[in-house]
Amino acid sequence: MISKSTAYYNGLIEGYLNGQCTPEQEKELWMYLSSSRSNKTILDQLQKKFDLDAVAPQLLDGGNSKRIFNKITEAMGRPGRIPKQGYIKWLGIAAMLVVLAGTIILFVSRAPGGGSAPQKLVKGDVPPGGNRGVMVLAGGARIDFEKITIGDSVKESGLVIAKTGEGEVRMRTAGNAVDTGEQPQMNTIQTPVGGQYKVTLSDGTTVWMNAGSVLKFPVTFTDTERSVQAEGELYFEVAKDAAHPFKVKTGEQVAEVLGTHFSVKSNANNAIVKTTLLEGRIRISGGTAQPRILEPGEASEFKAKTSELKVTVNKNPEEVTAWKNGYFLFDSTNFSTVQEQLEKWYDVTFLYAEVPQMQFFGKVPRNVPLSHVLKLMEMVGAIKFKIRGREVYVTNG
């Protein structure tokens, strides 16, 4: 058999990622990547390209895979580190590490903010979600944030809504904002499936809302507390005000803080509420459960049906903030969880005969078409995706 050059196989990798490989070429590529010779070749290339420490192929276990992944991610985040025309090739080579290591799926992609523009959408593909949100005021008026020009503001029902940037609005109460009723009049902000928004409330608290989320807040906060209601997935950076505690109610759970950074995520009907604390302190209560105080790095899970409240250590805080920072982050994440995130952001439905038994590890920006994410997931060779409208069919590879 005639030996072929590394450049030839790099070309196959690039062709595979671009969807230009024939079935015979795909088979040849996977045979090459499963050989010990290619294992050493790829490691040598990675070491040279990304300044990695020397790693013997036999030591390429799960821990080393994560370490190499982090090094590659850091390198890809540096402007000018990888020529644009060579990026796909190196993305592919990095993704192949998992096949060689026999560990969890490993894939990488350029981190958001690195100067790369959203990819051009091809026919039949699904575009990523975007900055979309609407607000329904207590008086019934409906405001679509997309229709407000950056720098402009809208005054309605005692509230001034200013659009300060792409996907960002800031609220402040007008001088005539009064709520005299026994039941506070509530404004409601909603992000649809495939939408997200960043909102700053009148007290200075900033809230990031993920797709399919709801935030309700009063026309004016009371003299004793700042209380809001949340559904879906939201990240809060609460403005400090010791005299007016900030409370977030999600179903039967109440999170009370003075000033802190935390995430709240609930499922359908708020049956299960997960709260993760990144900074400060927070008091969690709900139903008949004994209230608990969370410290930074801790997370709670409240089950409304049984009033069970469990506190654990959150081993990877970055997972909690990844979506608001513009990317998906998977750390030994099962297929069902990945599916849930992709369905919410791309507004699609996955269809399959049985749930694929896989785990994923990697980082992918949220501003790319769906096909980009699916192609990376396919690189293990054990799963295939077919996009038809807003449905994604999943079969064994």
Buried (B, 14 or more C-beta within 10 A) or exposed (E): EEEEEEEEBBBBBBBBBEEEBEEEBBEBBBEBBBEEEBBEBBBBBBBEBBEBEEBEEEEBEBEBBBEBBEBBBEBBBEEEBBEEEEBBBBBBBBBBBBBBBEBBBBBBBBBBEEEBEBBEBEEEBBBBBBBBBBBBBBEEEEBEBBEBEEEEBBEBBBBBBBBEEEBBBBBBBEEEBEBEEEEBBBBBBBBBBBBBBBBBBBBBBBBBBBBBBBBBBBBBBEEEEBBBBBBBBBBBBBBBBEEBBBBBBBBBBBBBBBBBBBBBBBBEEBEBBBBBBBBBBBBBBBBEBEEBEBEBEBBBBBBBEEBBBEBEEBEEBEBBBBBBBEBBBBBEBBBEEBBEBBBBBBBBEBEBEEEBEBBBBBBBBBBBBBBBBBBBBBBBEEBEBEBEEEEBEBEEE
